[in-house]
Amino acid sequence: MTTILDRTAPRDLATELPARLSLTPKTTLAGLLDGAWWPRSRDLEAELPPLAAALDGVWGRITRVAVNPTRWPVVPRTVAMGGRKIHVGWFTEQDPDKLLLLSYTAGRWDLLVVPPETAPAAAARLMAAAAVPGSVLTAGALMADEGVIGRGIRDAVRRESTWEDEGGAFLTSSGNPAGRSALPPPGSGS
């Protein structure tokens, strides 16, 4: 089978679709995060304009963005957006799963960045958790928690599948499925 990659596809897709955001509701409870953003790719040049456009009406004009370069293969110095530029900086000390947004007139916001390859169910959990007012969880802590939750879900599905594949056989003390011969014969009263 031959696969053809169109390197322009992520950029085209990102500019056509709205940003996937979950923002903390306005409240007096201040938390460590102001919400979450789930980009469709790791292309900042394509992903930042729809994000800034979505936030302009809510938070004011976004003028600067800071990222950790660990999660972004290319970090441009500026990104063009509708006749203006968003300045992009990078800091290795910044949490790799966080995006810092600045507006000259309105302030600063921190968003959890949900990796583009994240499954929709996991992304929904992360976006909801990042938008909890007053939360003291960092972006890194949320990602670590989701890793544990995701592993638990995968393990439970695997165990259920194993159970079904083996006809519902019970496991021995060593964790291996017991053969039907290990079961007491019917009517033996055991």
C-alpha positions as CSV (number, residue, x, y, z in Angstrom):
1,M,0.0,0.0,0.0
2,T,1.3,3.4,-0.9
3,T,0.8,6.4,1.4
4,I,1.0,9.9,0.0
5,L,1.6,12.7,2.6
6,D,0.4,16.2,1.8
7,R,2.6,18.4,3.9
8,T,0.2,21.3,3.4
9,A,-2.8,19.4,4.8
10,P,-2.3,20.3,8.5
11,R,-1.9,24.0,7.8
12,D,-4.9,24.1,5.5
13,L,-7.1,22.1,8.0
14,A,-6.0,24.3,10.9
15,T,-6.9,27.5,9.2
16,E,-10.3,26.3,8.1
17,L,-11.5,24.9,11.4
18,P,-12.1,26.7,14.7
19,A,-9.7,26.3,17.6
20,R,-10.7,23.5,20.0
21,L,-10.8,25.3,23.4
22,S,-12.1,24.8,26.9
23,L,-11.8,27.9,29.0
24,T,-12.3,28.4,32.7
25,P,-15.5,30.3,33.4
26,K,-15.2,33.8,34.8
27,T,-15.0,33.5,38.6
28,T,-13.1,34.9,41.6
29,L,-11.4,31.5,42.0
30,A,-7.9,31.8,40.5
31,G,-6.3,28.6,39.3
32,L,-3.0,27.6,37.7
33,L,-4.6,27.2,34.3
34,D,-7.1,29.2,32.4
35,G,-8.3,26.3,30.3
36,A,-7.0,24.0,27.5
37,W,-6.3,24.0,23.8
38,W,-6.3,21.0,21.6
39,P,-4.4,21.8,18.4
40,R,-4.8,19.7,15.3
41,S,-1.0,19.6,14.5
42,R,2.3,20.7,15.9
43,D,2.6,23.5,13.4
44,L,2.5,26.7,15.4
45,E,2.4,28.8,12.3
46,A,-0.9,27.1,11.3
47,E,-2.4,26.6,14.7
48,L,-1.9,30.0,16.4
49,P,-4.0,32.2,14.1
50,P,-7.3,30.2,14.8
51,L,-6.5,30.2,18.5
52,A,-5.8,33.9,18.7
53,A,-8.9,34.6,16.6
54,A,-11.0,32.6,19.0
55,L,-9.5,34.4,22.1
56,D,-9.5,38.0,20.7
57,G,-13.2,38.4,21.5
58,V,-12.9,36.8,24.9
59,W,-9.6,37.9,26.3
60,G,-8.5,40.8,24.0
61,R,-5.9,40.9,21.3
62,I,-3.2,38.2,21.8
63,T,0.2,39.8,21.1
64,R,2.7,37.3,22.4
65,V,2.9,33.6,23.0
66,A,5.5,31.5,24.8
67,V,6.0,27.8,24.4
68,N,8.5,25.1,25.4
69,P,10.2,24.0,22.2
70,T,10.2,20.3,23.4
71,R,6.7,19.8,21.9
72,W,7.0,22.0,18.9
73,P,9.4,21.0,16.0
74,V,9.6,24.5,14.7
75,V,9.1,27.7,16.8
76,P,8.8,30.7,14.5
77,R,9.7,34.1,15.9
78,T,6.4,35.6,14.6
79,V,3.2,34.3,13.2
80,A,1.1,36.4,10.8
81,M,-2.5,36.8,11.6
82,G,-4.9,39.1,9.7
83,G,-2.4,41.9,8.9
84,R,-0.7,41.7,12.3
85,K,2.0,39.6,13.9
86,I,1.9,37.5,17.0
87,H,5.4,37.3,18.6
88,V,6.4,33.8,19.7
89,G,9.0,33.1,22.3
90,W,10.3,29.9,23.8
91,F,11.6,28.9,27.2
92,T,12.9,25.5,28.1
93,E,12.1,26.2,31.8
94,Q,8.4,26.5,30.9
95,D,6.2,23.4,31.4
96,P,6.2,21.7,28.0
97,D,2.5,21.0,28.2
98,K,1.6,24.7,28.7
99,L,1.1,27.7,26.4
100,L,1.5,31.2,27.8
101,L,-0.6,33.9,26.1
102,L,-0.1,37.6,26.6
103,S,-2.1,40.6,25.7
104,Y,-0.8,44.2,26.1
105,T,-4.1,45.4,27.3
106,A,-5.7,42.5,29.1
107,G,-3.1,40.3,30.8
108,R,-1.7,36.8,30.8
109,W,-3.3,33.4,30.5
110,D,-2.0,29.8,30.7
111,L,-3.5,27.0,28.7
112,L,-2.9,23.3,28.9
113,V,-1.8,22.1,25.4
114,V,-3.5,18.7,24.7
115,P,-1.2,16.9,22.2
116,P,-2.8,16.7,18.8
117,E,-2.5,12.9,18.6
118,T,-4.5,12.5,21.8
119,A,-7.6,10.3,21.6
120,P,-10.9,12.3,21.7
121,A,-12.0,10.7,25.1
122,A,-8.7,11.6,26.7
123,A,-8.7,15.1,25.2
124,A,-12.2,15.7,26.6
125,R,-11.1,14.6,30.1
126,L,-8.0,16.9,29.9
127,M,-9.9,19.9,28.6
128,A,-12.6,19.5,31.3
129,A,-10.0,19.1,34.1
130,A,-8.0,22.2,32.9
131,A,-11.1,24.4,32.9
132,V,-12.0,23.7,36.6
133,P,-12.1,27.1,38.4
134,G,-9.5,27.4,41.2
135,S,-7.7,24.2,40.3
136,V,-4.2,23.9,41.7
137,L,-3.1,21.2,39.2
138,T,-0.3,22.1,36.8
139,A,-0.3,21.2,33.1
140,G,2.3,18.5,33.8
141,A,0.2,17.1,36.6
142,L,-2.9,16.9,34.5
143,M,-0.9,15.1,31.7
144,A,0.6,12.6,34.2
145,D,-2.8,12.0,35.7
146,E,-4.3,11.3,32.3
147,G,-1.5,8.9,31.5
148,V,-2.4,6.9,34.6
149,I,-6.2,7.1,33.8
150,G,-5.5,6.1,30.2
151,R,-3.4,3.1,31.3
152,G,-6.1,2.0,33.7
153,I,-8.8,2.2,31.0
154,R,-6.6,0.3,28.5
155,D,-5.8,-2.4,31.2
156,A,-9.5,-2.8,32.0
157,V,-10.5,-3.2,28.4
158,R,-7.6,-5.7,27.9
159,R,-8.8,-7.7,30.9
160,E,-12.4,-7.7,29.8
161,S,-11.3,-8.8,26.3
162,T,-9.2,-11.6,27.7
163,W,-12.1,-12.7,29.8
164,E,-14.4,-12.8,26.8
165,D,-11.9,-14.5,24.5
166,E,-11.4,-17.3,27.0
167,G,-15.1,-18.0,27.4
168,G,-15.3,-16.3,30.8
169,A,-12.7,-18.7,32.4
170,F,-11.6,-17.6,35.9
171,L,-7.9,-16.9,36.6
172,T,-5.6,-19.0,38.8
173,S,-3.7,-17.4,41.7
174,S,-0.8,-16.9,39.2
175,G,-3.1,-14.8,37.0
176,N,-3.3,-17.4,34.2
177,P,-6.7,-18.6,32.9
178,A,-7.7,-21.9,34.4
179,G,-8.6,-24.7,32.0
180,R,-12.0,-26.2,32.1
181,S,-10.4,-29.4,33.6
182,A,-9.6,-27.3,36.7
183,L,-13.2,-26.7,37.4
184,P,-15.1,-29.2,39.6
185,P,-17.3,-31.5,37.6
186,P,-21.0,-30.5,37.6
187,G,-23.0,-32.1,40.5
188,S,-19.9,-33.0,42.5
189,G,-21.0,-30.7,45.3
190,S,-17.6,-29.0,45.5
